[in-house]
């Protein structure tokens, strides 16, 4: 469920991430339950020209499956001792 600002939470393998997409299409994934406050990662918008006033095609939307794979990849690269990417 999303809040009025479009933020929502996604739980992946017991870890909670707050998901938010900005107006430029960048998706931010903040690791709420991670060891370091405010840590997470961002994914840029697909590089495709969309004429002004038109909606991007549906394949430009990051699905939960894509988000889950990206979150799992991020977590797998985090050093368990530091809580940061190694």
LOMIDO-34757 format. One record per atom (N, C-alpha, C): residue number from 1; residue in three letters; chain; atom name; x, y, z. Coordinates in Angstrom, 2 decimals. Layout:
% LOMIDO-34757
- n | res | chain | atom | u | v | w
- NUM | ALA | A | CA | X | Y | Z
...
This chain:
% LOMIDO-34757
- n | res | chain | atom | u | v | w
- 1 | UNK | A | N | 0.83 | -1.18 | 0.00
- 1 | UNK | A | CA | 0.00 | 0.00 | 0.00
- 1 | UNK | A | C | 0.88 | 1.25 | 0.00
- 2 | UNK | A | N | 0.51 | 2.22 | -0.76
- 2 | UNK | A | CA | 1.27 | 3.46 | -0.87
- 2 | UNK | A | C | 0.67 | 4.53 | 0.03
- 3 | UNK | A | N | 1.54 | 5.44 | 0.51
- 3 | UNK | A | CA | 1.04 | 6.60 | 1.24
- 3 | UNK | A | C | 0.75 | 7.71 | 0.22
- 4 | UNK | A | N | 0.24 | 8.86 | 0.65
- 4 | UNK | A | CA | -0.12 | 9.92 | -0.30
- 4 | UNK | A | C | 1.05 | 10.41 | -1.16
- 5 | UNK | A | N | 2.29 | 10.26 | -0.67
- 5 | UNK | A | CA | 3.46 | 10.69 | -1.44
- 5 | UNK | A | C | 3.95 | 9.61 | -2.41
- 6 | UNK | A | N | 3.24 | 8.48 | -2.48
- 6 | UNK | A | CA | 3.64 | 7.41 | -3.39
- 6 | UNK | A | C | 4.69 | 6.48 | -2.80
- 7 | UNK | A | N | 5.02 | 6.66 | -1.53
- 7 | UNK | A | CA | 5.98 | 5.76 | -0.89
- 7 | UNK | A | C | 5.24 | 4.51 | -0.44
- 8 | UNK | A | N | 5.94 | 3.41 | -0.52
- 8 | UNK | A | CA | 5.35 | 2.16 | -0.04
- 8 | UNK | A | C | 6.46 | 1.29 | 0.51
- 9 | UNK | A | N | 6.10 | 0.29 | 1.25
- 9 | UNK | A | CA | 7.09 | -0.62 | 1.80
- 9 | UNK | A | C | 6.99 | -1.97 | 1.11
- 10 | UNK | A | N | 8.14 | -2.59 | 0.93
- 10 | UNK | A | CA | 8.22 | -3.90 | 0.32
- 10 | UNK | A | C | 9.12 | -4.74 | 1.20
- 11 | UNK | A | N | 8.63 | -5.90 | 1.65
- 11 | UNK | A | CA | 9.42 | -6.80 | 2.48
- 11 | UNK | A | C | 9.97 | -7.91 | 1.60
- 12 | UNK | A | N | 11.30 | -8.06 | 1.64
- 12 | UNK | A | CA | 11.98 | -9.08 | 0.83
- 12 | UNK | A | C | 12.88 | -9.88 | 1.76
- 13 | UNK | A | N | 12.61 | -11.16 | 1.87
- 13 | UNK | A | CA | 13.41 | -12.06 | 2.70
- 13 | UNK | A | C | 13.57 | -11.52 | 4.12
- 14 | UNK | A | N | 12.49 | -10.96 | 4.66
- 14 | UNK | A | CA | 12.49 | -10.46 | 6.03
- 14 | UNK | A | C | 13.03 | -9.06 | 6.20
- 15 | UNK | A | N | 13.51 | -8.44 | 5.14
- 15 | UNK | A | CA | 14.05 | -7.07 | 5.20
- 15 | UNK | A | C | 13.04 | -6.10 | 4.57
- 16 | UNK | A | N | 12.83 | -4.97 | 5.23
- 16 | UNK | A | CA | 11.86 | -3.98 | 4.76
- 16 | UNK | A | C | 12.56 | -2.85 | 4.03
- 17 | UNK | A | N | 12.05 | -2.52 | 2.86
- 17 | UNK | A | CA | 12.55 | -1.41 | 2.05
- 17 | UNK | A | C | 11.40 | -0.45 | 1.79
- 18 | UNK | A | N | 11.68 | 0.85 | 1.90
- 18 | UNK | A | CA | 10.70 | 1.88 | 1.54
- 18 | UNK | A | C | 11.00 | 2.29 | 0.11
- 19 | UNK | A | N | 10.01 | 2.18 | -0.74
- 19 | UNK | A | CA | 10.16 | 2.42 | -2.18
- 19 | UNK | A | C | 9.50 | 3.76 | -2.52
- 20 | UNK | A | N | 10.22 | 4.57 | -3.29
- 20 | UNK | A | CA | 9.69 | 5.86 | -3.72
- 20 | UNK | A | C | 10.26 | 6.20 | -5.09
- 21 | UNK | A | N | 9.41 | 6.57 | -6.01
- 21 | UNK | A | CA | 9.85 | 6.98 | -7.35
- 21 | UNK | A | C | 9.65 | 8.48 | -7.50
- 22 | UNK | A | N | 10.71 | 9.17 | -7.91
- 22 | UNK | A | CA | 10.65 | 10.62 | -8.07
- 22 | UNK | A | C | 10.10 | 10.98 | -9.44
- 23 | UNK | A | N | 9.82 | 12.26 | -9.63
- 23 | UNK | A | CA | 9.23 | 12.72 | -10.88
- 23 | UNK | A | C | 10.11 | 12.42 | -12.10
- 24 | UNK | A | N | 11.43 | 12.33 | -11.91
- 24 | UNK | A | CA | 12.31 | 12.05 | -13.04
- 24 | UNK | A | C | 12.40 | 10.55 | -13.36
- 25 | UNK | A | N | 11.67 | 9.72 | -12.60
- 25 | UNK | A | CA | 11.64 | 8.29 | -12.86
- 25 | UNK | A | C | 12.63 | 7.48 | -12.06
- 26 | UNK | A | N | 13.43 | 8.13 | -11.22
- 26 | UNK | A | CA | 14.39 | 7.41 | -10.39
- 26 | UNK | A | C | 13.64 | 6.74 | -9.24
- 27 | UNK | A | N | 13.94 | 5.47 | -9.02
- 27 | UNK | A | CA | 13.32 | 4.73 | -7.92
- 27 | UNK | A | C | 14.34 | 4.56 | -6.81
- 28 | UNK | A | N | 13.97 | 4.99 | -5.61
- 28 | UNK | A | CA | 14.83 | 4.90 | -4.43
- 28 | UNK | A | C | 14.32 | 3.77 | -3.54
- 29 | UNK | A | N | 15.24 | 2.95 | -3.08
- 29 | UNK | A | CA | 14.91 | 1.83 | -2.20
- 29 | UNK | A | C | 15.69 | 2.03 | -0.90
- 30 | UNK | A | N | 15.01 | 2.52 | 0.14
- 30 | UNK | A | CA | 15.65 | 2.77 | 1.43
- 30 | UNK | A | C | 15.49 | 1.55 | 2.31
- 31 | UNK | A | N | 16.60 | 1.07 | 2.86
- 31 | UNK | A | CA | 16.63 | -0.15 | 3.67
- 31 | UNK | A | C | 16.22 | 0.20 | 5.09
- 32 | UNK | A | N | 14.94 | 0.04 | 5.40
- 32 | UNK | A | CA | 14.39 | 0.43 | 6.69
- 32 | UNK | A | C | 14.93 | -0.43 | 7.83
- 33 | UNK | A | N | 15.06 | -1.72 | 7.61
- 33 | UNK | A | CA | 15.50 | -2.64 | 8.66
- 33 | UNK | A | C | 16.99 | -2.93 | 8.60
- 34 | UNK | A | N | 17.71 | -2.23 | 7.75
- 34 | UNK | A | CA | 19.15 | -2.46 | 7.62
- 34 | UNK | A | C | 19.93 | -1.91 | 8.79
- 35 | UNK | A | N | 21.20 | -2.29 | 8.88
- 35 | UNK | A | CA | 22.02 | -1.88 | 10.01
- 35 | UNK | A | C | 22.44 | -0.41 | 9.99
- 36 | UNK | A | N | 22.32 | 0.26 | 8.85
- 36 | UNK | A | CA | 22.76 | 1.65 | 8.73
- 36 | UNK | A | C | 21.60 | 2.53 | 8.30
- 37 | UNK | A | N | 21.21 | 3.42 | 9.18
- 37 | UNK | A | CA | 20.07 | 4.30 | 8.91
- 37 | UNK | A | C | 20.27 | 5.09 | 7.61
- 38 | UNK | A | N | 19.23 | 5.12 | 6.80
- 38 | UNK | A | CA | 19.26 | 5.90 | 5.56
- 38 | UNK | A | C | 20.00 | 5.23 | 4.41
- 39 | UNK | A | N | 20.42 | 3.97 | 4.60
- 39 | UNK | A | CA | 21.17 | 3.28 | 3.56
- 39 | UNK | A | C | 20.22 | 2.59 | 2.60
- 40 | UNK | A | N | 20.63 | 2.46 | 1.36
- 40 | UNK | A | CA | 19.84 | 1.79 | 0.35
- 40 | UNK | A | C | 20.46 | 2.02 | -1.00
- 41 | UNK | A | N | 19.64 | 2.01 | -2.03
- 41 | UNK | A | CA | 20.15 | 2.20 | -3.38
- 41 | UNK | A | C | 19.06 | 2.82 | -4.25
- 42 | UNK | A | N | 19.48 | 3.29 | -5.41
- 42 | UNK | A | CA | 18.54 | 3.90 | -6.35
- 42 | UNK | A | C | 18.74 | 3.30 | -7.73
- 43 | UNK | A | N | 17.68 | 3.31 | -8.50
- 43 | UNK | A | CA | 17.74 | 2.82 | -9.87
- 43 | UNK | A | C | 17.23 | 3.93 | -10.78
- 44 | UNK | A | N | 17.98 | 4.21 | -11.82
- 44 | UNK | A | CA | 17.59 | 5.26 | -12.76
- 44 | UNK | A | C | 16.42 | 4.83 | -13.62
- 45 | UNK | A | N | 15.79 | 5.82 | -14.18
- 45 | UNK | A | CA | 14.67 | 5.58 | -15.08
- 45 | UNK | A | C | 15.19 | 4.99 | -16.39
- 46 | UNK | A | N | 14.38 | 4.20 | -17.05
- 46 | UNK | A | CA | 14.79 | 3.69 | -18.36
- 46 | UNK | A | C | 15.08 | 4.85 | -19.31
- 47 | UNK | A | N | 16.09 | 4.70 | -20.11
- 47 | UNK | A | CA | 16.49 | 5.75 | -21.05
- 47 | UNK | A | C | 15.67 | 5.62 | -22.33
- 48 | UNK | A | N | 14.54 | 6.28 | -22.34
- 48 | UNK | A | CA | 13.68 | 6.22 | -23.52
- 48 | UNK | A | C | 12.96 | 7.55 | -23.63
- 49 | UNK | A | N | 12.93 | 8.08 | -24.81
- 49 | UNK | A | CA | 12.25 | 9.35 | -25.02
- 49 | UNK | A | C | 10.74 | 9.12 | -25.01
- 50 | UNK | A | N | 10.05 | 9.93 | -24.20
- 50 | UNK | A | CA | 8.59 | 9.91 | -24.18
- 50 | UNK | A | C | 8.14 | 11.33 | -24.47
- 51 | UNK | A | N | 7.44 | 11.55 | -25.56
- 51 | UNK | A | CA | 6.98 | 12.90 | -25.89
- 51 | UNK | A | C | 6.16 | 13.51 | -24.76
- 52 | UNK | A | N | 6.32 | 14.81 | -24.60
- 52 | UNK | A | CA | 5.60 | 15.53 | -23.54
- 52 | UNK | A | C | 4.10 | 15.29 | -23.67
- 53 | UNK | A | N | 3.48 | 15.03 | -22.54
- 53 | UNK | A | CA | 2.04 | 14.80 | -22.51
- 53 | UNK | A | C | 1.63 | 13.37 | -22.74
- 54 | UNK | A | N | 2.59 | 12.51 | -23.05
- 54 | UNK | A | CA | 2.28 | 11.10 | -23.25
- 54 | UNK | A | C | 2.78 | 10.28 | -22.07
- 55 | UNK | A | N | 2.11 | 9.17 | -21.82
- 55 | UNK | A | CA | 2.51 | 8.27 | -20.75
- 55 | UNK | A | C | 3.57 | 7.31 | -21.28
- 56 | UNK | A | N | 4.54 | 6.94 | -20.42
- 56 | UNK | A | CA | 5.51 | 5.94 | -20.87
- 56 | UNK | A | C | 4.83 | 4.58 | -21.04
- 57 | UNK | A | N | 5.39 | 3.75 | -21.91
- 57 | UNK | A | CA | 4.82 | 2.42 | -22.09
- 57 | UNK | A | C | 4.89 | 1.62 | -20.79
- 58 | UNK | A | N | 4.00 | 0.65 | -20.61
- 58 | UNK | A | CA | 3.96 | -0.12 | -19.37
- 58 | UNK | A | C | 5.28 | -0.80 | -19.00
- 59 | UNK | A | N | 6.12 | -1.14 | -19.99
- 59 | UNK | A | CA | 7.36 | -1.84 | -19.66
- 59 | UNK | A | C | 8.39 | -0.91 | -19.01
- 60 | UNK | A | N | 8.10 | 0.39 | -18.91
- 60 | UNK | A | CA | 8.99 | 1.31 | -18.20
- 60 | UNK | A | C | 8.74 | 1.29 | -16.69
- 61 | UNK | A | N | 7.68 | 0.64 | -16.26
- 61 | UNK | A | CA | 7.33 | 0.59 | -14.85
- 61 | UNK | A | C | 8.12 | -0.54 | -14.20
- 62 | UNK | A | N | 8.74 | -0.24 | -13.05
- 62 | UNK | A | CA | 9.45 | -1.28 | -12.32
- 62 | UNK | A | C | 8.44 | -2.14 | -11.59
- 63 | UNK | A | N | 8.34 | -3.38 | -11.97
- 63 | UNK | A | CA | 7.41 | -4.30 | -11.34
- 63 | UNK | A | C | 7.98 | -4.76 | -10.00
- 64 | UNK | A | N | 7.13 | -5.34 | -9.17
- 64 | UNK | A | CA | 7.61 | -5.89 | -7.90
- 64 | UNK | A | C | 8.67 | -6.96 | -8.14
- 65 | UNK | A | N | 8.51 | -7.76 | -9.20
- 65 | UNK | A | CA | 9.51 | -8.80 | -9.49
- 65 | UNK | A | C | 10.88 | -8.17 | -9.74
- 66 | UNK | A | N | 10.93 | -7.08 | -10.49
- 66 | UNK | A | CA | 12.20 | -6.40 | -10.76
- 66 | UNK | A | C | 12.75 | -5.81 | -9.47
- 67 | UNK | A | N | 11.90 | -5.18 | -8.67
- 67 | UNK | A | CA | 12.34 | -4.61 | -7.40
- 67 | UNK | A | C | 12.88 | -5.69 | -6.47
- 68 | UNK | A | N | 12.19 | -6.81 | -6.38
- 68 | UNK | A | CA | 12.62 | -7.90 | -5.50
- 68 | UNK | A | C | 13.97 | -8.44 | -5.94
- 69 | UNK | A | N | 14.15 | -8.66 | -7.23
- 69 | UNK | A | CA | 15.46 | -9.15 | -7.72
- 69 | UNK | A | C | 16.57 | -8.15 | -7.42
- 70 | UNK | A | N | 16.28 | -6.86 | -7.61
- 70 | UNK | A | CA | 17.27 | -5.82 | -7.35
- 70 | UNK | A | C | 17.61 | -5.73 | -5.87
- 71 | UNK | A | N | 16.61 | -5.84 | -5.00
- 71 | UNK | A | CA | 16.84 | -5.81 | -3.56
- 71 | UNK | A | C | 17.65 | -7.02 | -3.13
- 72 | UNK | A | N | 17.32 | -8.19 | -3.63
- 72 | UNK | A | CA | 18.10 | -9.39 | -3.27
- 72 | UNK | A | C | 19.55 | -9.25 | -3.72
- 73 | UNK | A | N | 19.77 | -8.70 | -4.91
- 73 | UNK | A | CA | 21.12 | -8.50 | -5.39
- 73 | UNK | A | C | 21.86 | -7.51 | -4.49
- 74 | UNK | A | N | 21.20 | -6.42 | -4.12
- 74 | UNK | A | CA | 21.80 | -5.43 | -3.23
- 74 | UNK | A | C | 22.21 | -6.08 | -1.89
- 75 | UNK | A | N | 21.27 | -6.79 | -1.26
- 75 | UNK | A | CA | 21.55 | -7.41 | 0.04
- 75 | UNK | A | C | 22.70 | -8.40 | -0.07
- 76 | UNK | A | N | 22.77 | -9.14 | -1.18
- 76 | UNK | A | CA | 23.82 | -10.16 | -1.33
- 76 | UNK | A | C | 25.21 | -9.54 | -1.41
- 77 | UNK | A | N | 25.29 | -8.26 | -1.77
- 77 | UNK | A | CA | 26.58 | -7.59 | -1.91
- 77 | UNK | A | C | 26.97 | -6.78 | -0.68
- 78 | UNK | A | N | 26.10 | -6.76 | 0.34
- 78 | UNK | A | CA | 26.39 | -6.00 | 1.56
- 78 | UNK | A | C | 27.27 | -6.84 | 2.48
- 79 | UNK | A | N | 28.35 | -6.23 | 2.96
- 79 | UNK | A | CA | 29.25 | -6.88 | 3.92
- 79 | UNK | A | C | 28.53 | -6.99 | 5.25
- 80 | UNK | A | N | 28.37 | -8.23 | 5.79
- 80 | UNK | A | CA | 27.62 | -8.39 | 7.03
- 80 | UNK | A | C | 28.30 | -7.73 | 8.24
- 81 | UNK | A | N | 29.59 | -7.51 | 8.16
- 81 | UNK | A | CA | 30.29 | -6.88 | 9.29
- 81 | UNK | A | C | 30.09 | -5.37 | 9.32
- 82 | UNK | A | N | 30.08 | -4.72 | 8.15
- 82 | UNK | A | CA | 29.96 | -3.26 | 8.10
- 82 | UNK | A | C | 28.55 | -2.79 | 7.79
- 83 | UNK | A | N | 27.78 | -3.64 | 7.11
- 83 | UNK | A | CA | 26.44 | -3.25 | 6.69
- 83 | UNK | A | C | 26.43 | -2.38 | 5.45
- 84 | UNK | A | N | 27.59 | -2.24 | 4.82
- 84 | UNK | A | CA | 27.71 | -1.45 | 3.59
- 84 | UNK | A | C | 28.16 | -2.35 | 2.44
- 85 | UNK | A | N | 27.97 | -1.89 | 1.22
- 85 | UNK | A | CA | 28.46 | -2.65 | 0.07
- 85 | UNK | A | C | 29.95 | -2.87 | 0.22
- 86 | UNK | A | N | 30.38 | -4.08 | -0.11
- 86 | UNK | A | CA | 31.82 | -4.35 | 0.01
- 86 | UNK | A | C | 32.57 | -4.07 | -1.26
